[in-house]
Amino acid sequence: ITLYRYEDALAIAEAEPLIAYVLSSARFVPVDNLLPDFVNFIKQELASHGAIRITKDAGIFEAHRYQ
């Protein structure tokens, strides 16, 4: 059995698409009064670093049956 990994990353340089993505996640439950703080945090991070990098990691297994 061999594992072939495909490592990748997504660089997001705009606040609105990143915020929309996070808010659309089923795992993220925003607390209404903290949402402005979250938006400000994202904007500050982008201003400081130019982009936020989200890593992606996928792979596929290859197996052969020997008789």
All heavy atoms as TSV, in Angstrom:
chain	resi	resn	atom	element	x	y	z
A	1	ILE	N	N	0.858	-1.172	0.000
A	1	ILE	CA	C	0.000	0.000	0.000
A	1	ILE	C	C	0.899	1.227	0.000
A	1	ILE	O	O	1.837	1.319	0.778
A	1	ILE	CB	C	-0.933	0.023	1.223
A	1	ILE	CG1	C	-1.838	-1.214	1.199
A	1	ILE	CG2	C	-1.730	1.306	1.254
A	1	ILE	CD1	C	-2.695	-1.352	2.429
A	2	THR	N	N	0.583	2.155	-0.895
A	2	THR	CA	C	1.353	3.391	-0.988
A	2	THR	C	C	0.400	4.576	-0.834
A	2	THR	O	O	-0.686	4.577	-1.411
A	2	THR	CB	C	2.057	3.494	-2.359
A	2	THR	OG1	O	2.857	2.323	-2.546
A	2	THR	CG2	C	2.934	4.718	-2.426
A	3	LEU	N	N	0.829	5.556	-0.053
A	3	LEU	CA	C	0.061	6.788	0.117
A	3	LEU	C	C	0.724	7.873	-0.713
A	3	LEU	O	O	1.920	8.128	-0.578
A	3	LEU	CB	C	0.021	7.213	1.585
A	3	LEU	CG	C	-0.521	8.616	1.878
A	3	LEU	CD1	C	-1.969	8.766	1.425
A	3	LEU	CD2	C	-0.371	8.952	3.354
A	4	TYR	N	N	-0.042	8.508	-1.583
A	4	TYR	CA	C	0.433	9.654	-2.355
A	4	TYR	C	C	-0.265	10.889	-1.794
A	4	TYR	O	O	-1.481	10.997	-1.840
A	4	TYR	CB	C	0.087	9.491	-3.841
A	4	TYR	CG	C	0.772	8.318	-4.488
A	4	TYR	CD1	C	0.108	7.107	-4.640
A	4	TYR	CD2	C	2.084	8.414	-4.931
A	4	TYR	CE1	C	0.728	6.023	-5.230
A	4	TYR	CE2	C	2.707	7.335	-5.524
A	4	TYR	CZ	C	2.030	6.140	-5.668
A	4	TYR	OH	O	2.652	5.066	-6.254
A	5	ARG	N	N	0.521	11.796	-1.237
A	5	ARG	CA	C	-0.038	13.011	-0.636
A	5	ARG	C	C	-0.024	14.149	-1.636
A	5	ARG	O	O	0.885	14.261	-2.457
A	5	ARG	CB	C	0.762	13.417	0.586
A	5	ARG	CG	C	0.628	12.444	1.731
A	5	ARG	CD	C	1.307	12.968	2.973
A	5	ARG	NE	N	0.417	13.578	3.926
A	5	ARG	CZ	C	-0.462	12.941	4.667
A	5	ARG	NH1	N	-0.628	11.659	4.524
A	5	ARG	NH2	N	-1.202	13.572	5.557
A	6	TYR	N	N	-1.027	14.994	-1.536
A	6	TYR	CA	C	-1.100	16.216	-2.328
A	6	TYR	C	C	-1.288	17.364	-1.349
A	6	TYR	O	O	-2.363	17.571	-0.811
A	6	TYR	CB	C	-2.267	16.156	-3.320
A	6	TYR	CG	C	-2.404	17.408	-4.142
A	6	TYR	CD1	C	-1.526	17.661	-5.178
A	6	TYR	CD2	C	-3.389	18.341	-3.867
A	6	TYR	CE1	C	-1.635	18.824	-5.933
A	6	TYR	CE2	C	-3.515	19.500	-4.612
A	6	TYR	CZ	C	-2.629	19.725	-5.650
A	6	TYR	OH	O	-2.742	20.878	-6.390
A	7	GLU	N	N	-0.187	18.046	-1.085
A	7	GLU	CA	C	-0.243	19.173	-0.161
A	7	GLU	C	C	-0.456	20.451	-0.962
A	7	GLU	O	O	0.147	20.646	-2.014
A	7	GLU	CB	C	1.041	19.248	0.654
A	7	GLU	CG	C	1.216	18.033	1.550
A	7	GLU	CD	C	2.467	18.102	2.386
A	7	GLU	OE1	O	2.996	19.202	2.594
A	7	GLU	OE2	O	2.912	17.028	2.815
A	8	ASP	N	N	-1.312	21.306	-0.451
A	8	ASP	CA	C	-1.684	22.510	-1.172
A	8	ASP	C	C	-2.064	23.577	-0.152
A	8	ASP	O	O	-2.235	23.283	1.027
A	8	ASP	CB	C	-2.867	22.199	-2.095
A	8	ASP	CG	C	-3.074	23.245	-3.173
A	8	ASP	OD1	O	-2.268	24.188	-3.270
A	8	ASP	OD2	O	-4.052	23.120	-3.925
A	9	ALA	N	N	-2.175	24.792	-0.608
A	9	ALA	CA	C	-2.591	25.883	0.278
A	9	ALA	C	C	-3.371	26.909	-0.525
A	9	ALA	O	O	-3.206	27.033	-1.739
A	9	ALA	CB	C	-1.389	26.539	0.937
A	10	LEU	N	N	-4.188	27.632	0.185
A	10	LEU	CA	C	-4.998	28.687	-0.398
A	10	LEU	C	C	-4.632	29.976	0.316
A	10	LEU	O	O	-4.661	30.039	1.542
A	10	LEU	CB	C	-6.482	28.355	-0.191
A	10	LEU	CG	C	-7.512	29.351	-0.670
A	10	LEU	CD1	C	-7.435	29.484	-2.189
A	10	LEU	CD2	C	-8.894	28.902	-0.252
A	11	ALA	N	N	-4.253	30.991	-0.438
A	11	ALA	CA	C	-3.928	32.296	0.149
A	11	ALA	C	C	-5.097	33.237	-0.115
A	11	ALA	O	O	-5.468	33.468	-1.262
A	11	ALA	CB	C	-2.649	32.856	-0.455
A	12	ILE	N	N	-5.660	33.761	0.957
A	12	ILE	CA	C	-6.802	34.666	0.843
A	12	ILE	C	C	-6.345	36.056	1.238
A	12	ILE	O	O	-5.836	36.268	2.331
A	12	ILE	CB	C	-7.965	34.204	1.729
A	12	ILE	CG1	C	-8.387	32.782	1.325
A	12	ILE	CG2	C	-9.132	35.173	1.644
A	12	ILE	CD1	C	-9.444	32.186	2.192
A	13	ALA	N	N	-6.538	37.008	0.322
A	13	ALA	CA	C	-6.039	38.367	0.533
A	13	ALA	C	C	-7.159	39.382	0.748
A	13	ALA	O	O	-6.884	40.564	0.915
A	13	ALA	CB	C	-5.177	38.788	-0.655
A	14	GLU	N	N	-8.412	38.938	0.745
A	14	GLU	CA	C	-9.543	39.847	0.944
A	14	GLU	C	C	-10.378	39.363	2.118
A	14	GLU	O	O	-10.629	38.163	2.263
A	14	GLU	CB	C	-10.412	39.905	-0.308
A	14	GLU	CG	C	-9.690	40.467	-1.526
A	14	GLU	CD	C	-10.587	40.466	-2.755
A	14	GLU	OE1	O	-11.814	40.587	-2.584
A	14	GLU	OE2	O	-10.057	40.329	-3.848
A	15	ALA	N	N	-10.833	40.293	2.946
A	15	ALA	CA	C	-11.557	39.934	4.164
A	15	ALA	C	C	-12.933	39.332	3.874
A	15	ALA	O	O	-13.310	38.326	4.486
A	15	ALA	CB	C	-11.706	41.165	5.055
A	16	GLU	N	N	-13.687	39.910	2.975
A	16	GLU	CA	C	-15.084	39.500	2.773
A	16	GLU	C	C	-15.229	38.034	2.373
A	16	GLU	O	O	-16.067	37.327	2.961
A	16	GLU	CB	C	-15.781	40.420	1.766
A	16	GLU	CG	C	-16.024	41.834	2.289
A	16	GLU	CD	C	-14.756	42.709	2.320
A	16	GLU	OE1	O	-13.753	42.370	1.670
A	16	GLU	OE2	O	-14.778	43.732	3.023
A	17	PRO	N	N	-14.469	37.531	1.384
A	17	PRO	CA	C	-14.628	36.104	1.054
A	17	PRO	C	C	-14.246	35.176	2.202
A	17	PRO	O	O	-14.893	34.154	2.415
A	17	PRO	CB	C	-13.685	35.898	-0.139
A	17	PRO	CG	C	-13.469	37.249	-0.707
A	17	PRO	CD	C	-13.574	38.196	0.444
A	18	LEU	N	N	-13.216	35.545	2.964
A	18	LEU	CA	C	-12.806	34.716	4.087
A	18	LEU	C	C	-13.871	34.714	5.179
A	18	LEU	O	O	-14.223	33.659	5.721
A	18	LEU	CB	C	-11.470	35.199	4.654
A	18	LEU	CG	C	-10.959	34.444	5.875
A	18	LEU	CD1	C	-10.802	32.958	5.575
A	18	LEU	CD2	C	-9.647	35.039	6.341
A	19	ILE	N	N	-14.417	35.849	5.497
A	19	ILE	CA	C	-15.462	35.944	6.516
A	19	ILE	C	C	-16.699	35.169	6.082
A	19	ILE	O	O	-17.297	34.433	6.868
A	19	ILE	CB	C	-15.784	37.418	6.829
A	19	ILE	CG1	C	-14.561	38.074	7.498
A	19	ILE	CG2	C	-17.021	37.544	7.702
A	19	ILE	CD1	C	-14.607	39.578	7.537
A	20	ALA	N	N	-17.095	35.298	4.828
A	20	ALA	CA	C	-18.251	34.562	4.318
A	20	ALA	C	C	-18.024	33.055	4.403
A	20	ALA	O	O	-18.929	32.299	4.771
A	20	ALA	CB	C	-18.546	34.977	2.879
A	21	TYR	N	N	-16.806	32.626	4.095
A	21	TYR	CA	C	-16.474	31.198	4.175
A	21	TYR	C	C	-16.582	30.701	5.611
A	21	TYR	O	O	-17.204	29.666	5.886
A	21	TYR	CB	C	-15.072	30.946	3.625
A	21	TYR	CG	C	-14.567	29.556	3.896
A	21	TYR	CD1	C	-15.049	28.475	3.172
A	21	TYR	CD2	C	-13.631	29.326	4.891
A	21	TYR	CE1	C	-14.599	27.189	3.431
A	21	TYR	CE2	C	-13.175	28.049	5.162
A	21	TYR	CZ	C	-13.661	26.984	4.423
A	21	TYR	OH	O	-13.221	25.719	4.702
A	22	VAL	N	N	-15.990	31.429	6.546
A	22	VAL	CA	C	-16.025	31.020	7.956
A	22	VAL	C	C	-17.459	30.995	8.474
A	22	VAL	O	O	-17.870	30.054	9.153
A	22	VAL	CB	C	-15.140	31.942	8.816
A	22	VAL	CG1	C	-15.329	31.664	10.292
A	22	VAL	CG2	C	-13.676	31.786	8.425
A	23	LEU	N	N	-18.240	32.006	8.137
A	23	LEU	CA	C	-19.622	32.065	8.612
A	23	LEU	C	C	-20.491	30.969	8.002
A	23	LEU	O	O	-21.510	30.590	8.584
A	23	LEU	CB	C	-20.223	33.441	8.343
A	23	LEU	CG	C	-19.614	34.598	9.134
A	23	LEU	CD1	C	-20.252	35.919	8.720
A	23	LEU	CD2	C	-19.745	34.371	10.627
A	24	SER	N	N	-20.120	30.463	6.829
A	24	SER	CA	C	-20.905	29.408	6.189
A	24	SER	C	C	-20.586	28.025	6.748
A	24	SER	O	O	-21.291	27.067	6.461
A	24	SER	CB	C	-20.666	29.418	4.679
A	24	SER	OG	O	-19.368	28.908	4.382
A	25	SER	N	N	-19.535	27.921	7.534
A	25	SER	CA	C	-19.127	26.639	8.093
A	25	SER	C	C	-20.110	26.205	9.172
A	25	SER	O	O	-20.507	26.988	10.029
A	25	SER	CB	C	-17.717	26.748	8.686
A	25	SER	OG	O	-17.395	25.559	9.383
A	26	ALA	N	N	-20.474	24.940	9.141
A	26	ALA	CA	C	-21.388	24.403	10.149
A	26	ALA	C	C	-20.738	24.365	11.525
A	26	ALA	O	O	-21.426	24.337	12.539
A	26	ALA	CB	C	-21.831	23.003	9.745
A	27	ARG	N	N	-19.408	24.378	11.587
A	27	ARG	CA	C	-18.703	24.306	12.865
A	27	ARG	C	C	-18.557	25.665	13.540
A	27	ARG	O	O	-18.214	25.739	14.701
A	27	ARG	CB	C	-17.315	23.720	12.662
A	27	ARG	CG	C	-17.360	22.288	12.232
A	27	ARG	CD	C	-15.981	21.748	12.083
A	27	ARG	NE	N	-16.027	20.373	11.634
A	27	ARG	CZ	C	-14.980	19.626	11.459
A	27	ARG	NH1	N	-13.791	20.106	11.684
A	27	ARG	NH2	N	-15.101	18.396	11.044
A	28	PHE	N	N	-18.768	26.730	12.801
A	28	PHE	CA	C	-18.585	28.070	13.349
A	28	PHE	C	C	-19.935	28.633	13.761
A	28	PHE	O	O	-20.816	28.805	12.942
A	28	PHE	CB	C	-17.925	28.990	12.321
A	28	PHE	CG	C	-17.611	30.359	12.860
A	28	PHE	CD1	C	-16.479	30.571	13.617
A	28	PHE	CD2	C	-18.457	31.425	12.619
A	28	PHE	CE1	C	-16.185	31.826	14.125
A	28	PHE	CE2	C	-18.175	32.685	13.117
A	28	PHE	CZ	C	-17.031	32.883	13.881
A	29	VAL	N	N	-20.101	28.882	15.030
A	29	VAL	CA	C	-21.340	29.466	15.540
A	29	VAL	C	C	-20.988	30.840	16.086
A	29	VAL	O	O	-20.432	30.954	17.182
A	29	VAL	CB	C	-21.974	28.588	16.634
A	29	VAL	CG1	C	-23.253	29.215	17.139
A	29	VAL	CG2	C	-22.208	27.183	16.118
A	30	PRO	N	N	-21.265	31.904	15.326
A	30	PRO	CA	C	-20.866	33.240	15.784
A	30	PRO	C	C	-21.728	33.721	16.945
A	30	PRO	O	O	-22.922	33.471	16.995
A	30	PRO	CB	C	-21.080	34.118	14.559
A	30	PRO	CG	C	-22.138	33.417	13.776
A	30	PRO	CD	C	-21.940	31.945	14.033
A	31	VAL	N	N	-21.097	34.379	17.866
A	31	VAL	CA	C	-21.799	35.074	18.937
A	31	VAL	C	C	-21.983	36.492	18.431
A	31	VAL	O	O	-21.012	37.171	18.108
A	31	VAL	CB	C	-20.988	35.041	20.248
A	31	VAL	CG1	C	-21.698	35.814	21.342
A	31	VAL	CG2	C	-20.715	33.598	20.662
A	32	ASP	N	N	-23.243	36.907	18.301
A	32	ASP	CA	C	-23.560	38.172	17.633
A	32	ASP	C	C	-22.706	39.348	18.081
A	32	ASP	O	O	-22.228	40.118	17.276
A	32	ASP	CB	C	-25.042	38.504	17.792
A	32	ASP	CG	C	-25.923	37.568	16.997
A	32	ASP	OD1	O	-25.435	36.992	16.003
A	32	ASP	OD2	O	-27.097	37.402	17.366
A	33	ASN	N	N	-22.504	39.501	19.372
A	33	ASN	CA	C	-21.771	40.665	19.838
A	33	ASN	C	C	-20.262	40.540	19.604
A	33	ASN	O	O	-19.537	41.509	19.752
A	33	ASN	CB	C	-22.064	40.953	21.315
A	33	ASN	CG	C	-21.692	39.791	22.213
A	33	ASN	OD1	O	-21.516	38.666	21.763
A	33	ASN	ND2	N	-21.597	40.073	23.496
A	34	LEU	N	N	-19.770	39.355	19.244
A	34	LEU	CA	C	-18.341	39.160	18.964
A	34	LEU	C	C	-18.019	39.200	17.474
A	34	LEU	O	O	-16.850	39.224	17.099
A	34	LEU	CB	C	-17.840	37.851	19.570
A	34	LEU	CG	C	-17.899	37.754	21.085
A	34	LEU	CD1	C	-17.401	36.399	21.553
A	34	LEU	CD2	C	-17.090	38.874	21.723
A	35	LEU	N	N	-19.027	39.189	16.636
A	35	LEU	CA	C	-18.795	39.192	15.190
A	35	LEU	C	C	-18.010	40.420	14.722
A	35	LEU	O	O	-17.065	40.259	13.937
A	35	LEU	CB	C	-20.121	39.069	14.439
A	35	LEU	CG	C	-20.010	38.845	12.935
A	35	LEU	CD1	C	-19.181	37.606	12.608
A	35	LEU	CD2	C	-21.396	38.717	12.330
A	36	PRO	N	N	-18.298	41.619	15.193
A	36	PRO	CA	C	-17.476	42.771	14.777
A	36	PRO	C	C	-16.005	42.621	15.174
A	36	PRO	O	O	-15.112	43.006	14.415
A	36	PRO	CB	C	-18.121	43.962	15.487
A	36	PRO	CG	C	-19.528	43.538	15.715
A	36	PRO	CD	C	-19.455	42.065	15.966
A	37	ASP	N	N	-15.739	42.025	16.337
A	37	ASP	CA	C	-14.357	41.785	16.754
A	37	ASP	C	C	-13.667	40.802	15.823
A	37	ASP	O	O	-12.492	40.960	15.485
A	37	ASP	CB	C	-14.302	41.258	18.187
A	37	ASP	CG	C	-14.725	42.295	19.208
A	37	ASP	OD1	O	-14.627	43.509	18.919
A	37	ASP	OD2	O	-15.162	41.885	20.304
A	38	PHE	N	N	-14.397	39.769	15.421
A	38	PHE	CA	C	-13.841	38.782	14.488
A	38	PHE	C	C	-13.513	39.433	13.145
A	38	PHE	O	O	-12.438	39.224	12.595
A	38	PHE	CB	C	-14.829	37.621	14.301
A	38	PHE	CG	C	-14.409	36.641	13.254
A	38	PHE	CD1	C	-13.316	35.818	13.456
A	38	PHE	CD2	C	-15.101	36.557	12.057
A	38	PHE	CE1	C	-12.915	34.914	12.484
A	38	PHE	CE2	C	-14.716	35.658	11.080
A	38	PHE	CZ	C	-13.616	34.831	11.292
A	39	VAL	N	N	-14.428	40.232	12.632
A	39	VAL	CA	C	-14.209	40.928	11.353
A	39	VAL	C	C	-12.992	41.845	11.460
A	39	VAL	O	O	-12.137	41.864	10.564
A	39	VAL	CB	C	-15.474	41.710	10.929
A	39	VAL	CG1	C	-15.191	42.611	9.741
A	39	VAL	CG2	C	-16.610	40.742	10.622
A	40	ASN	N	N	-12.870	42.584	12.557
A	40	ASN	CA	C	-11.714	43.461	12.749
A	40	ASN	C	C	-10.417	42.666	12.839
A	40	ASN	O	O	-9.391	43.074	12.293
A	40	ASN	CB	C	-11.889	44.325	14.001
A	40	ASN	CG	C	-12.906	45.424	13.788
A	40	ASN	OD1	O	-13.135	45.873	12.668
A	40	ASN	ND2	N	-13.533	45.848	14.874
A	41	PHE	N	N	-10.460	41.517	13.512
A	41	PHE	CA	C	-9.274	40.671	13.609
A	41	PHE	C	C	-8.810	40.219	12.230
A	41	PHE	O	O	-7.626	40.297	11.911
A	41	PHE	CB	C	-9.569	39.452	14.504
A	41	PHE	CG	C	-8.483	38.427	14.477
A	41	PHE	CD1	C	-7.307	38.638	15.185
A	41	PHE	CD2	C	-8.623	37.269	13.746
A	41	PHE	CE1	C	-6.287	37.696	15.148
A	41	PHE	CE2	C	-7.624	36.317	13.705
A	41	PHE	CZ	C	-6.442	36.522	14.413
A	42	ILE	N	N	-9.741	39.750	11.406
A	42	ILE	CA	C	-9.395	39.300	10.058
A	42	ILE	C	C	-8.789	40.450	9.259
A	42	ILE	O	O	-7.756	40.287	8.589
A	42	ILE	CB	C	-10.633	38.725	9.329
A	42	ILE	CG1	C	-11.124	37.452	10.028
A	42	ILE	CG2	C	-10.348	38.476	7.857
A	42	ILE	CD1	C	-10.144	36.299	10.012
A	43	LYS	N	N	-9.389	41.597	9.312
A	43	LYS	CA	C	-8.884	42.752	8.571
A	43	LYS	C	C	-7.492	43.170	9.052
A	43	LYS	O	O	-6.632	43.514	8.246
A	43	LYS	CB	C	-9.867	43.914	8.657
A	43	LYS	CG	C	-11.131	43.646	7.855
A	43	LYS	CD	C	-12.110	44.797	7.925
A	43	LYS	CE	C	-13.337	44.493	7.063
A	43	LYS	NZ	N	-14.301	45.583	7.058
A	44	GLN	N	N	-7.256	43.107	10.363
A	44	GLN	CA	C	-5.931	43.437	10.895
A	44	GLN	C	C	-4.884	42.425	10.450
A	44	GLN	O	O	-3.757	42.796	10.105
A	44	GLN	CB	C	-5.971	43.508	12.419
A	44	GLN	CG	C	-6.707	44.707	12.959
A	44	GLN	CD	C	-6.867	44.660	14.469
A	44	GLN	OE1	O	-6.500	43.692	15.129
A	44	GLN	NE2	N	-7.449	45.718	15.024
A	45	GLU	N	N	-5.243	41.147	10.457
A	45	GLU	CA	C	-4.314	40.113	10.010
A	45	GLU	C	C	-3.943	40.307	8.542
A	45	GLU	O	O	-2.781	40.171	8.162
A	45	GLU	CB	C	-4.902	38.716	10.215
A	45	GLU	CG	C	-4.933	38.268	11.649
A	45	GLU	CD	C	-3.541	38.098	12.232
A	45	GLU	OE1	O	-2.730	37.351	11.647
A	45	GLU	OE2	O	-3.252	38.726	13.270
A	46	LEU	N	N	-4.935	40.617	7.721
A	46	LEU	CA	C	-4.662	40.848	6.296
A	46	LEU	C	C	-3.806	42.089	6.103
A	46	LEU	O	O	-2.901	42.097	5.252
A	46	LEU	CB	C	-5.977	40.963	5.522
A	46	LEU	CG	C	-6.764	39.661	5.385
A	46	LEU	CD1	C	-8.115	39.936	4.761
A	46	LEU	CD2	C	-5.988	38.645	4.567
A	47	ALA	N	N	-4.057	43.129	6.881
A	47	ALA	CA	C	-3.253	44.342	6.773
A	47	ALA	C	C	-1.810	44.073	7.192
A	47	ALA	O	O	-0.871	44.609	6.598
A	47	ALA	CB	C	-3.861	45.454	7.626
A	48	SER	N	N	-1.618	43.227	8.180
A	48	SER	CA	C	-0.272	42.922	8.678
A	48	SER	C	C	0.497	41.954	7.783
A	48	SER	O	O	1.697	42.102	7.591
A	48	SER	CB	C	-0.347	42.313	10.079
A	48	SER	OG	O	-0.877	43.226	10.989
A	49	HIS	N	N	-0.202	40.955	7.253
A	49	HIS	CA	C	0.473	39.868	6.549
A	49	HIS	C	C	0.183	39.811	5.053
A	49	HIS	O	O	0.799	39.010	4.344
A	49	HIS	CB	C	0.112	38.530	7.184
A	49	HIS	CG	C	0.432	38.459	8.642
A	49	HIS	ND1	N	1.723	38.394	9.117
A	49	HIS	CD2	C	-0.360	38.484	9.735
A	49	HIS	CE1	C	1.706	38.361	10.437
A	49	HIS	NE2	N	0.441	38.423	10.840
A	50	GLY	N	N	-0.766	40.590	4.572
A	50	GLY	CA	C	-1.081	40.591	3.145
A	50	GLY	C	C	-2.044	39.498	2.727
A	50	GLY	O	O	-2.832	39.679	1.817
A	51	ALA	N	N	-1.975	38.343	3.384
A	51	ALA	CA	C	-2.868	37.233	3.055
A	51	ALA	C	C	-2.886	36.271	4.236
A	51	ALA	O	O	-1.967	36.252	5.051
A	51	ALA	CB	C	-2.415	36.511	1.798
A	52	ILE	N	N	-3.949	35.498	4.304
A	52	ILE	CA	C	-4.051	34.428	5.281
A	52	ILE	C	C	-3.946	33.130	4.513
A	52	ILE	O	O	-4.646	32.925	3.516
A	52	ILE	CB	C	-5.373	34.514	6.074
A	52	ILE	CG1	C	-5.359	35.778	6.939
A	52	ILE	CG2	C	-5.587	33.267	6.926
A	52	ILE	CD1	C	-6.643	36.033	7.688
A	53	ARG	N	N	-3.058	32.260	4.948
A	53	ARG	CA	C	-2.791	31.004	4.248
A	53	ARG	C	C	-3.541	29.874	4.941
A	53	ARG	O	O	-3.394	29.665	6.147
A	53	ARG	CB	C	-1.296	30.731	4.263
A	53	ARG	CG	C	-0.864	29.582	3.435
A	53	ARG	CD	C	0.672	29.529	3.385
A	53	ARG	NE	N	1.102	28.450	2.543
A	53	ARG	CZ	C	1.407	27.232	2.973
A	53	ARG	NH1	N	1.341	26.963	4.253
A	53	ARG	NH2	N	1.793	26.300	2.137
A	54	ILE	N	N	-4.351	29.174	4.166
A	54	ILE	CA	C	-5.099	28.021	4.668
A	54	ILE	C	C	-4.514	26.789	3.992
A	54	ILE	O	O	-4.525	26.677	2.764
A	54	ILE	CB	C	-6.598	28.142	4.355
A	54	ILE	CG1	C	-7.166	29.392	5.023
A	54	ILE	CG2	C	-7.342	26.888	4.801
A	54	ILE	CD1	C	-8.583	29.701	4.641
A	55	THR	N	N	-3.993	25.887	4.799
A	55	THR	CA	C	-3.378	24.695	4.227
A	55	THR	C	C	-4.442	23.651	3.910
A	55	THR	O	O	-5.466	23.546	4.588
A	55	THR	CB	C	-2.336	24.095	5.184
A	55	THR	OG1	O	-2.962	23.783	6.421
A	55	THR	CG2	C	-1.200	25.067	5.422
A	56	LYS	N	N	-4.182	22.905	2.851
A	56	LYS	CA	C	-5.044	21.798	2.450
A	56	LYS	C	C	-4.152	20.577	2.291
A	56	LYS	O	O	-3.032	20.686	1.824
A	56	LYS	CB	C	-5.739	22.105	1.127
A	56	LYS	CG	C	-6.559	23.382	1.152
A	56	LYS	CD	C	-7.290	23.609	-0.153
A	56	LYS	CE	C	-6.336	23.949	-1.273
A	56	LYS	NZ	N	-6.972	24.100	-2.571
A	57	ASP	N	N	-4.631	19.455	2.693
A	57	ASP	CA	C	-3.854	18.226	2.583
A	57	ASP	C	C	-4.804	17.117	2.164
A	57	ASP	O	O	-5.801	16.859	2.828
A	57	ASP	CB	C	-3.194	17.911	3.920
A	57	ASP	CG	C	-2.188	16.781	3.839
A	57	ASP	OD1	O	-1.835	16.365	2.719
A	57	ASP	OD2	O	-1.751	16.320	4.905
A	58	ALA	N	N	-4.493	16.494	1.067
A	58	ALA	CA	C	-5.312	15.391	0.562
A	58	ALA	C	C	-4.373	14.279	0.115
A	58	ALA	O	O	-3.167	14.473	-0.003
A	58	ALA	CB	C	-6.184	15.855	-0.604
A	59	GLY	N	N	-4.922	13.152	-0.154
A	59	GLY	CA	C	-4.089	12.049	-0.605
A	59	GLY	C	C	-4.927	10.906	-1.138
A	59	GLY	O	O	-6.158	10.923	-1.073
A	60	ILE	N	N	-4.221	9.944	-1.661
A	60	ILE	CA	C	-4.881	8.761	-2.195
A	60	ILE	C	C	-4.008	7.554	-1.873
A	60	ILE	O	O	-2.781	7.638	-1.880
A	60	ILE	CB	C	-5.138	8.881	-3.715
A	60	ILE	CG1	C	-5.968	7.711	-4.224
A	60	ILE	CG2	C	-3.840	8.991	-4.486
A	60	ILE	CD1	C	-6.480	7.888	-5.631
A	61	PHE	N	N	-4.649	6.459	-1.547
A	61	PHE	CA	C	-3.934	5.216	-1.308
A	61	PHE	C	C	-3.972	4.379	-2.581
A	61	PHE	O	O	-4.989	4.308	-3.262
A	61	PHE	CB	C	-4.575	4.410	-0.171
A	61	PHE	CG	C	-4.351	4.994	1.183
A	61	PHE	CD1	C	-5.328	5.755	1.789
A	61	PHE	CD2	C	-3.160	4.771	1.855
A	61	PHE	CE1	C	-5.134	6.290	3.050
A	61	PHE	CE2	C	-2.946	5.310	3.117
A	61	PHE	CZ	C	-3.934	6.061	3.712
A	62	GLU	N	N	-2.856	3.751	-2.858
A	62	GLU	CA	C	-2.793	2.795	-3.961
A	62	GLU	C	C	-2.410	1.443	-3.366
A	62	GLU	O	O	-1.422	1.350	-2.634
A	62	GLU	CB	C	-1.753	3.234	-4.994
A	62	GLU	CG	C	-1.587	2.249	-6.128
A	62	GLU	CD	C	-0.515	2.670	-7.092
A	62	GLU	OE1	O	0.617	2.954	-6.633
A	62	GLU	OE2	O	-0.792	2.719	-8.294
A	63	ALA	N	N	-3.207	0.439	-3.662
A	63	ALA	CA	C	-2.931	-0.888	-3.130
A	63	ALA	C	C	-3.036	-1.907	-4.254
A	63	ALA	O	O	-3.849	-1.764	-5.175
A	63	ALA	CB	C	-3.920	-1.227	-2.017
A	64	HIS	N	N	-2.197	-2.891	-4.175
A	64	HIS	CA	C	-2.212	-3.991	-5.155
A	64	HIS	C	C	-2.398	-5.300	-4.426
A	64	HIS	O	O	-1.815	-5.518	-3.369
A	64	HIS	CB	C	-0.891	-4.021	-5.942
A	64	HIS	CG	C	-0.648	-2.794	-6.737
A	64	HIS	ND1	N	-1.154	-2.608	-8.000
A	64	HIS	CD2	C	0.023	-1.656	-6.433
A	64	HIS	CE1	C	-0.782	-1.427	-8.445
A	64	HIS	NE2	N	-0.058	-0.818	-7.507
A	65	ARG	N	N	-3.188	-6.135	-5.002
A	65	ARG	CA	C	-3.409	-7.466	-4.427
A	65	ARG	C	C	-2.534	-8.445	-5.198
A	65	ARG	O	O	-2.640	-8.573	-6.423
A	65	ARG	CB	C	-4.871	-7.851	-4.554
A	65	ARG	CG	C	-5.190	-9.169	-3.965
A	65	ARG	CD	C	-6.646	-9.439	-4.051
A	65	ARG	NE	N	-6.922	-10.752	-3.563
A	65	ARG	CZ	C	-8.077	-11.336	-3.593
A	65	ARG	NH1	N	-9.094	-10.678	-4.122
A	65	ARG	NH2	N	-8.242	-12.544	-3.122
A	66	TYR	N	N	-1.682	-9.102	-4.477
A	66	TYR	CA	C	-0.797	-10.101	-5.095
A	66	TYR	C	C	-1.332	-11.487	-4.818
A	66	TYR	O	O	-1.730	-11.801	-3.704
A	66	TYR	CB	C	0.625	-9.972	-4.544
A	66	TYR	CG	C	1.263	-8.661	-4.888
A	66	TYR	CD1	C	1.336	-7.628	-3.945
A	66	TYR	CD2	C	1.755	-8.414	-6.160
A	66	TYR	CE1	C	1.908	-6.407	-4.250
A	66	TYR	CE2	C	2.330	-7.205	-6.481
A	66	TYR	CZ	C	2.404	-6.198	-5.532
A	66	TYR	OH	O	2.975	-5.001	-5.849
A	67	GLN	N	N	-1.345	-12.300	-5.867
A	67	GLN	CA	C	-1.840	-13.667	-5.704
A	67	GLN	C	C	-0.745	-14.656	-5.884
A	67	GLN	O	O	0.189	-14.519	-6.543
A	67	GLN	CB	C	-2.955	-13.943	-6.707
A	67	GLN	CG	C	-4.157	-13.086	-6.442
A	67	GLN	CD	C	-5.288	-13.368	-7.421
A	67	GLN	OE1	O	-5.146	-14.122	-8.374
A	67	GLN	NE2	N	-6.421	-12.768	-7.176
